[in-house]
C-alpha cells in the first residue's frame, strides 16, 4: 500500500502509541459512522470521454498503485473536490 507523508505520520503515531482513544457516546459514534458511510457511498454513475492517451496513463498509474483504474479516478475526483490535490508547479520548493 502506498501512503502519502501525512498518512505515514498517522501510521507511525499509531504504531508508537502516541494516539489515544477518546470516549464517545453511542449516539456520537452512530452519527460519525453515518457520516463515514455517506462519504464512501458511491451512488451516482458518471460517463466521461477521455483521450486514449489519458486513459492509458491512468490505467498505468492504477496498476502502480494496485488499484482498479476507476477507483483511482474516483479517488482523484474526491481529493480534488476536498482540496487535497496539490499543483506541483505552484508549490514553492
Secondary structure, 3 states (H helix, E strand, C coil): CCCCHHHHHHHHHHHCCCCCCCCCCHHHHHHHHHHHHHHHCCCCCCCCCCCHHHHHHHHHHHHHHCCCHHHHHHHHHHHHHCCCCCCHHHCCC
